[in-house]
């Protein structure tokens, strides 16, 4: 990280996710870009803030790029992302009934990408299109009477006391069905922001954060209520943080399916900030 790149971020408003899975991307941001303003929030709220112009760059749900690329001129500004290649552990569907009997579906309000993914999996694989309702960020599984409930993030990692008919890990189900990884969130930029050097900052923060996984696991373990080793395995073994060719193929497939179901615009193009 050069002094010029760090200095170029002065005043840039960066929206970062609060969940454990994003910590490797953001834990070193203050070190590599002390002049930047870093705002922590839930993914769905960051997407709204970026759309409203209150942020210049944000780690937002990947589906929100699809929904905002054409009319807001969004671009992907970094190869740092939050992805998985199989079981992710923190994005789960808990169902009280067999899959073909799901009629009502509660969707975690913190989620937009996962909410789209679960609807695609249910419709494409089983022909199921349940009625949906939001599950507030402060609610638990017991607060909803829906047939199935989607939970994401830290609370999706804690196993419930209630017995369920089945529990899906959405990363695992997507890989089993498509053979592809899945991209949950991307660093996205607004078109009218001054962002010289920001891509380098985000990559440097990611690389530094990946060197600190044991430290992150140790700090976050008591906050989440999971053993330190569990947190470390989650970050080290279940998540990937680089957007490469397989991730591009995966996200293009995801966008095509979302477009078919009317959950995103059709014909979404991937635009990169430095292109």
C-alpha positions in Angstrom: 0.0 0.0 0.0 1.5 3.3 -1.1 1.2 6.6 0.7 -0.4 8.0 -2.5 -3.1 5.2 -2.5 -3.9 5.6 1.1 -4.0 9.4 0.9 -6.3 9.2 -2.1 -9.0 7.6 0.1 -9.3 10.7 2.3 -12.9 11.4 2.9 -14.1 8.4 0.9 -17.2 6.9 2.6 -16.8 3.1 2.8 -19.7 0.9 4.0 -18.7 -2.4 5.5 -20.6 -5.4 6.7 -20.9 -6.1 10.5 -21.0 -9.9 10.2 -18.1 -12.2 11.1 -17.7 -13.3 7.4 -16.7 -9.7 6.4 -14.2 -9.2 9.2 -11.2 -10.3 7.1 -12.1 -7.6 4.6 -12.5 -4.8 7.0 -10.4 -5.4 10.1 -7.4 -3.8 8.6 -9.2 -0.9 6.7 -8.4 1.6 9.4 -4.7 0.7 9.2 -4.4 0.9 5.4 -6.7 3.9 4.9 -6.9 5.9 8.1 -8.3 8.9 6.2 -11.4 7.0 4.9 -14.7 7.0 6.7 -15.7 3.4 7.5 -19.4 2.9 8.3 -20.5 -0.5 9.6 -24.0 -1.9 9.1 -26.1 -4.8 7.8 -25.7 -5.6 4.1 -29.3 -4.6 3.2 -28.9 -1.2 4.9 -25.6 -0.6 3.2 -27.2 -1.2 -0.2 -29.9 1.4 0.6 -27.2 3.9 1.8 -25.2 3.4 -1.4 -28.3 3.9 -3.6 -29.1 7.1 -1.7 -25.6 8.5 -2.2 -24.7 8.3 1.5 -21.8 6.0 0.7 -19.2 6.1 -2.1 -18.2 2.4 -1.9 -20.0 -0.4 -0.1 -19.8 -4.2 0.5 -23.4 -4.9 -0.7 -25.4 -8.0 -1.5 -24.4 -9.3 -4.9 -28.1 -9.1 -6.0 -28.1 -5.4 -5.4 -25.4 -4.9 -8.0 -27.8 -6.6 -10.5 -30.6 -4.3 -9.4 -28.6 -1.1 -9.5 -26.1 -1.6 -12.3 -28.2 -0.3 -15.2 -30.0 2.6 -13.6 -27.4 3.7 -11.0 -24.2 3.0 -13.0 -22.7 0.7 -10.3 -19.3 -0.9 -10.9 -17.3 -3.6 -9.2 -14.3 -1.9 -7.7 -12.3 -4.8 -6.1 -11.5 -8.4 -6.5 -12.2 -8.8 -2.8 -15.6 -10.4 -2.2 -17.4 -12.7 0.2 -17.9 -16.1 -1.4 -18.0 -19.8 -0.8 -17.4 -23.0 -2.7 -19.7 -25.4 -0.9 -21.1 -25.2 2.6 -21.0 -21.7 4.0 -22.4 -22.3 7.5 -23.9 -18.9 7.9 -26.7 -18.9 5.3 -29.4 -21.5 6.2 -33.0 -22.4 5.5 -34.8 -24.0 8.4 -37.9 -25.9 7.3 -40.7 -27.3 9.5 -42.2 -29.2 6.6 -41.0 -31.2 3.6 -39.7 -29.0 0.8 -42.7 -29.7 -1.5 -45.1 -28.5 1.3 -43.5 -25.1 2.0 -46.2 -22.5 1.5 -44.9 -19.7 3.6 -41.3 -18.4 3.8 -39.8 -15.9 6.3 -36.8 -14.1 5.0 -34.1 -12.5 7.2 -34.3 -8.8 6.7 -30.5 -8.5 6.7 -30.4 -10.6 3.5 -31.2 -9.8 -0.1 -28.8 -12.1 -2.1 -29.6 -15.1 0.1 -33.3 -14.3 -0.1 -33.1 -14.4 -3.8 -31.0 -17.5 -3.8 -33.4 -19.5 -1.7 -36.3 -18.6 -3.9 -34.4 -19.7 -7.0 -33.5 -23.0 -5.4 -37.0 -23.7 -4.3 -38.6 -22.8 -7.6 -36.0 -24.2 -10.0 -35.4 -27.5 -8.2 -38.8 -28.2 -6.7 -41.4 -25.9 -8.4 -42.1 -24.3 -5.0 -43.0 -20.6 -4.9 -44.1 -19.8 -1.3 -45.5 -16.6 0.0 -42.8 -14.6 1.6 -42.7 -12.3 4.7 -39.8 -10.4 6.4 -38.2 -11.7 9.6 -36.9 -8.6 11.5 -33.2 -8.4 12.4 -34.0 -8.8 16.1 -36.3 -11.8 15.7 -35.5 -15.5 16.2 -36.8 -18.7 14.6 -39.4 -19.0 17.3 -40.8 -15.6 16.5 -42.1 -16.8 13.1 -44.8 -19.4 12.4 -43.7 -19.7 8.7 -43.2 -23.1 7.2 -39.6 -22.3 6.5 -37.2 -19.5 7.7 -34.1 -18.1 6.1 -31.4 -16.9 8.5 -28.0 -15.4 7.5 -24.9 -14.1 9.2 -23.9 -14.7 12.7 -27.3 -15.8 13.9 -27.5 -18.3 11.1 -24.5 -20.1 12.6 -26.0 -20.9 15.9 -28.0 -24.2 15.9 -31.5 -23.8 17.2 -33.2 -25.8 19.9 -36.3 -26.5 17.8 -36.3 -29.7 15.6 -36.8 -29.0 11.9 -37.8 -31.3 9.0 -34.6 -30.3 7.3 -31.9 -27.6 7.3 -30.3 -26.4 4.1 -26.9 -24.8 3.9 -27.5 -22.6 0.8 -23.9 -22.6 -0.3 -23.8 -26.4 -0.3 -27.2 -26.7 -2.1 -26.1 -24.2 -4.8 -22.8 -26.1 -5.4 -24.6 -29.5 -5.5 -27.0 -28.1 -8.1 -24.7 -26.0 -10.3 -21.2 -27.2 -9.6 -20.2 -23.6 -9.0 -19.1 -21.4 -6.1 -21.4 -18.6 -4.9 -20.7 -14.9 -4.4 -22.7 -13.3 -1.6 -21.3 -9.8 -1.5 -19.1 -7.5 -3.6 -17.4 -4.1 -3.2 -19.5 -1.8 -5.4 -18.8 1.8 -6.3 -21.1 4.7 -7.3 -20.2 6.3 -10.6 -19.8 9.9 -9.4 -17.4 9.3 -6.5 -13.6 10.1 -6.5 -12.1 6.7 -5.9 -8.5 6.9 -7.0 -6.5 4.3 -5.1 -9.6 2.7 -3.4 -9.3 -0.6 -5.3 -5.7 -1.0 -4.0 -6.8 -0.1 -0.5 -9.6 -2.8 -0.5 -7.2 -5.4 -1.8 -4.6 -4.5 0.7 -7.1 -4.6 3.6 -8.3 -8.1 2.4 -4.7 -9.4 2.2 -3.9 -8.1 5.7 -7.1 -9.4 7.1 -6.5 -12.9 5.9 -3.2 -12.9 7.9 -5.2 -12.2 11.0 -7.9 -14.9 11.0 -6.9 -16.4 14.4 -7.0 -13.0 16.0 -10.5 -12.3 14.4 -11.8 -15.6 15.6 -10.5 -15.0 19.1 -12.2 -11.5 19.3 -15.5 -12.5 17.7 -16.0 -15.8 19.4 -17.5 -14.5 22.7 -19.6 -11.9 20.8 -21.3 -14.6 18.6 -21.4 -17.3 21.3 -19.5 -19.9 19.3 -16.2 -21.6 20.1 -13.1 -19.8 18.9 -12.0 -22.9 16.8 -15.5 -22.9 15.2 -15.1 -19.3 14.1 -11.6 -19.9 12.8 -12.7 -22.9 10.7 -15.6 -20.9 9.3 -13.3 -18.1 8.1 -10.5 -20.3 7.0 -12.3 -23.3 5.5 -15.8 -22.2 4.4 -15.2 -18.8 2.9 -13.2 -17.4 0.0 -12.4 -13.7 -0.6 -11.2 -13.4 -4.2 -13.4 -12.8 -7.2 -11.9 -14.8 -10.1 -13.1 -16.7 -13.1 -15.2 -19.3 -11.3 -16.9 -16.6 -9.2 -17.7 -14.6 -12.3 -19.3 -17.7 -13.9 -21.3 -18.3 -10.8 -22.6 -14.8 -10.5 -23.5 -14.7 -14.1 -25.5 -17.9 -13.7 -27.2 -16.5 -10.6 -28.1 -13.2 -12.3 -29.6 -15.1 -15.3 -31.8 -17.3 -13.0 -32.9 -14.3 -10.9 -33.8 -12.5 -14.2 -35.9 -15.5 -15.3 -37.9 -15.4 -12.1 -38.3 -11.6 -12.1 -36.1 -11.2 -9.1 -33.6 -9.0 -10.9 -33.4 -7.2 -14.3 -32.5 -9.4 -17.3 -29.3 -9.0 -19.2 -27.1 -7.7 -16.3 -23.6 -6.8 -17.3 -20.6 -7.0 -15.1 -18.8 -3.6 -15.2 -15.5 -3.1 -13.4 -14.4 0.2 -12.1 -11.0 0.2 -13.8 -12.2 -1.0 -17.1 
